[in-house]
Amino acid sequence: MGLISETRTSLENPQTPLSYPAEWLLDIFNGGRTDSGVRVSEMTALQVTTVWVCVEIKAGAIGALDPKIFEHIVNDDGRLQRRIAHEHRYWDLLTHEPNPEMSSFTLRKTVQAHRMLWGNGYIELQRDRNGRIIAMWPRNPARIRPHRAEKSIRVVTSDGISSIVDPGKLVYITTEGMETESMDPENPTPDPQGPHGDRYILPEDILHIPGLALDGRIGQSVIQMARNAIGLALATEKFGSKFFGNGALPMGIFKMPGTLSPEDYETFKREVQEAWGGENANRPMVLEGGEDYKQTSTDPDKAQAIQTREHQVVEICRVFNVPPHMAGVTEKTSRANTEQIGQEFVTFSLSPDLKAWEQEIDRKAFPRPTVGRSAGQKFGVFFDTRPLTMPAANDLRQFIQAMVQWGVFEPNDARELLRMNPLEGDPSDSTWMQINMAPTAQLFETPALPSNEPVDQPDDDDEVAPPSGSPKDKKKKAGKRGEILVARIARVYSRLFRDAFGRVTARSAVDLPVFQRTFLPVFTSIGEELEQLATQQFEADTDPDGFESSSFLAEYLRTMHHRFINEAWRSANGRAQEICDRELHRAIRAIAVEVYRNAATSKAKEQTEVIPS
């Protein structure tokens, strides 16, 4: 045929002698023999409930996830943006109906089950005359195999184009037609349309998703590699079924005083089976003529049959990389850590499989064109795993609240996460952030504040521009920047100051120590924030004594207490809010002047103390 088969054998390389044809025929059609004496194949392995549930969980999870096509866009600043391409021609093909006979969920679940059992998953891509994919068909892993050509081979693709496969190149050979499929992987029927039942497929028309591969091309059969573990599970289950089917009577032998004739032997055997088998289990049996029964098998409890079956559940889950609690082993799992285990399932179990799917689809379905209308466009696919990692209701609420408040999510992004329709209007498509937040670059570039000359209150949208022009213009712009900083600090600490203001005005008598204890925390916080900005701007060292113990702050609180007594804040006749705002802005200006003056003085001292080399 001009082909070199890319076949693999087990590491043990078992050889079946030709003198026992029934033995090697069983190996071929009923799976390889295990140490437990039970033959295991991909189909018989599904009789183990743990194998079934592991395949059902992982294949069902990958089938349930939504594949989304996105376009790579590089912004002007070099950042990579990923835009969901709902309009792509392959969107419905990947997310809804890959072929006229099945849904996208069915296709992905089937191929992932093939990958988990046979170690390889195959999807054939059917194309039209323009080379575009029009259908995706799952291929039976027992009836398709990659081969390497020894000589040139002519291959007719699904779109009717004849191609030449050069020697040394890969080509896939299958016995399935494009629409004629066998639903039983253990009983393949050759396609009568092809020569000798074989049909050639080019590598670019096959999505090949291998499992663990020792050569990078063909995945090893999981069932054959783990056949002893699965065989032990089958053997213990079979033992339990036989044990209870025979009346829970351990295996033993009957001792006869003499030799029975063939007729008496068959009669006795039939009587034993009728008395202890099937519906007659646990019925008493009378032995006569000196007959005796002696147990020869180990008691199931002593053999730890139940513990063995429980251990094999964990063992098989380990083979398929599925958390045991998802297969029903919940002894060491609580509701407190189930969510964390679910996160680990997505991260360590599903992610490698999803990455294999995504990269193979990207390679075969989304080539990078260099010419034509779509030149330069880079598309890809990813699986949305958010439905599998959805937290509890309270945790989800806190997560969405944090994402929206810190400007990571738009409100409509949160609604999309909850699978709700978007809201109309620009605010729903805008990012939001706390009002006391500002870009760090803007804070560090804010210069020292000028004197307490009153200026107009600036708007929040005023931009800070570097000073330019005449000295008068520079002073005016510097004053405006200073008022912007004062207004920002006032917004941040207004609630704390109003609370302190309300507490002192509500008391009948307020002495200086009480007054200082009330306002000192607020002024200390304001001074420390301004001190940080000033020291960073002037590149000076921070005062190690701290702003809280400064003489300036003590003197200012004494002066402020004097105004509190003389100006009668409590009898402000409805002007309490106005007095509160005025005192807050006055305090911020005074603290800022002191802090920036100290920072500038400290920087000047450092420069004068430098000894020239």
Phi, psi and omega in degrees: 000351180076028184229149172251115184289130176275073183261159178225146174243172179288165180294333180280340180051060181294140179244125178261122182295141181289349179287349177238076184298327180296327181294310181286336173292322176295322178299324183285314190259347182232015177088162181283150179286145178249173180293337178280356180088357180261133178277138185234126172231178181298327181277318179291334178296332180290349175288341173281122185299328180293318177298316181299313185289326177296315178295319180296320183291306185289316179294321178293324179294316180291326176291330183278339180288146182271117172282133183236131178274134180227160178245131176283126177230126178262118180289171180297331180274006178090356179283146181268126179249142180243111182255129179290124185260079180294336186274359183295145184295338181267003185298307180294327180296320183274330187257343186233293188225098180286335177206166185293352188254351184203165177270170178295323178299314181296319180297310184292321179295319180295312183291324176294324175296319174302316182296323182283331182266307182272346181089358181214139174239134185233135173228123178270136180261118177266128185243159175267188183296336180269006179081007179273145182285128179243346179200154177231126186240129175288143180244139181294119183294341177279353184235016178218146184203138174283141177229161177248126186288134173275331178218174182297136181231137177266126182237131176261118183281175182294337178268011175084010181266133179270126181235154179253126175264116182287157178302139180090351180271155178279146172213145180261137179241129179226156175258008177263145171274180182292326179237356181259105184239145173266130181278350180251106182297341182274346181230069181290144176243126182299149177281115182293349181286329187268165177290119182060025180078007183258145175223136184264141178227134177289150181301327181288350178257014180230126167272105181254116182244090182280159172272226177291114183243134179273347178237002179081358182242319184237124179283146178283143179293120181296319183295318181290325179289328181251027187293331180290320177294318179289322178297323177295320177296319177295320182294316179293324177292319178295320178299315179297320179296315179294322182297312180282333176292335178260028175079023181056030179262125180297157180294139180200188181229152175260132178260125180252144178288342181213193180262132179270149173286160179304323180292316178294325179296315179295323179294316180296317179298319180295320180295320179296315181295323179288327183282326187245354184259153173060232184289343182269015182300145177069013174279143181290151178229136182260123176261137183227170177068030178081012179287150182215148179245134180228126179287135180241346182264162178282143178297138182303325178294319179292328178281355180055050182295317181293316179297324178295317179295320177295320179294323181292333175298312179294322180298315181290323175299324178295323180295317183269004178057049177242131178303131183302329182295336178284343176260010174105000178270102187240013183296323184253021181235137178238168178295339182289329183245007179297320180297319178294322178294323176297321176297318178294327177298316179291319186288313189257340182257309184277325187303316177299321178293317180295322178296322177296318177298311185298314183290325179290321176295319178299319183293318189264327186261339184232069176294161182265098181288142178256343178227166177100185185293326182261020180297136180088345179280135180237113179251159178203182181224146174217156180260130181277107183266006183299322179300333181276344181247021181292122182283181177294167188301314182292318178295322178295320178298314180295322180295311181296319180299316180293318182296321180285317184293330181263013172075017177276316178258144161275155179306323179288335173296319178295320178293325176294322177298325179273005180059045176246155180292146180289157175271153178273147176114150181298322180301330180285342179250024180239154176271145183239153180209157179301146184289338181270017177256149178205153177300138182296327180297323179293323180292317184290334181274356181289123183281176177298148183282146176280195180293178185276033179291131181290137176227169180293143179292125183280158174280160181291336184269003180296136180268147179263116181247149179295145182295141179207163177091212185285162177303327179294317178295321179297318180294322180293317180291323177296320177296322179293319178296323177297318179292329176296319178293318178299316180297322180292315179296323180295321178296323183291317188255012184295320182293317179297318181292320179295325177296314178296319180298317180293325181291321180284326180285341180277346181275148180287325179217132182231111177275174184297316179300318178295319179298317181293318179297331182285315185264345185299316179300322181293311182293328178295316179297318179297315181295321180293322178292316178293325178295322177296317179295317184292315181295326177288325180290316182270357181056045180251166179278149178283145179295117183292336181287339178088150182285335185296325183265012183287149178291330179300314184295322178295320180291321181293320178296325178294316178295319180294323176294325177296318177293324180300322182282315187282324184271357174054069180301325185292332181255051184275357176054054177085001181257020183296318181294319180296317179295320180298313179295321180295316180294324179295312180296321179297318181293319180296318180297314182296317179295319181297317179299316180295317183293314181293325177296317179296320180294318179294320178295318179297320178293321180295321178296320179298321182289325181284337181274355179287126180269122181293146180282000000 
